[in-house]
Amino acid sequence: MIAEQLTRRFQDKRLRIEFSDGQTADVLVLVVSECDKHEDCRGITYDLISTNWRDRVKQGSAYWADLKDIKNFEVIGGSVE
């Protein structure tokens, strides 16, 4: 399960994320929220670097995503300087 793999060790890393709704995005992870109380509080806050949904989201903005909405991810680099 992705929620168990995407932990705080990925903070400040560049990831390519595939979301369950079809969006693919390159992001800089700002915060990984790990919450044991319920799944709804588990997620990431990230800066959007690029996306295949250019007409639906604004690049350079910060976003929140529930971990349950992340289908797959891969590390594509360290922090953006």
N, C-alpha and C positions, 0 to 999 in steps of 0.2 A: 504494500500500500504506500502511495506517495507521501501521505501525511506522516508516516513514520520515518521516511527517508529524508525529508526536507526539514532539517533541524537548524538550530542557531549557528552551526559551523558554516552555513552558507551565507550568513550576513556579510555584507561588503563584497560579495562575489557577483560576477556577471553570469547570468543564466539564460539559456534559451528554454522557454516554457511553452508547452503545448497545453492549451486549456480544453476542457471537455466541450465547449461550445464552438470549437474550430479555430479560435484565435491562436496564432503563434507569435510570440513576442520575445525580444531580447531585452532583458531588464537588469538593473542593478538592485539587488536585494538590500533594503535598508534595515528591516526588522523581521524576524521570524517569531511569531507569537505562538508559544507552546502552552497550551492550557489543558489541564486534566479534568476540568469540571464538565465540559461538554464540547462537542465537535465544532459548534458554531463560533467559538472564540479562537479557533486554530486557523492561522493564516499568515500571509506575508504582506508587508508594505514594501513597495518597490518604485523606483524611478523607471519610467518607460523609455527605452533607448530607441527601439524600432518595433514595428508590428506589421502583420499582413492586413490589419484593419485600419489603414490610414485615414479612411473617411469616417470612422466611428469613434476614435479616441485621439487625444492630443499627445503627440510625442513630447518628452521633456516634463511631463506631469507625473505626480506621485499617485499611486493607486493602491487599493487593498484587494486581495484575492483570498477567498476561503481555500484552504488546502484541499478540501474535497472537490474543488473545481479544477484542480491541476491534474491533467492526465499523464504528463511526462515532463521531465526536465533534464538538462545537461549543463554542466559547467563550461562556459566558453571563455572565462578569464577571471582575473583578480579584480580589484577595485579600479574604477575609472578615475584617473587623476585629472 
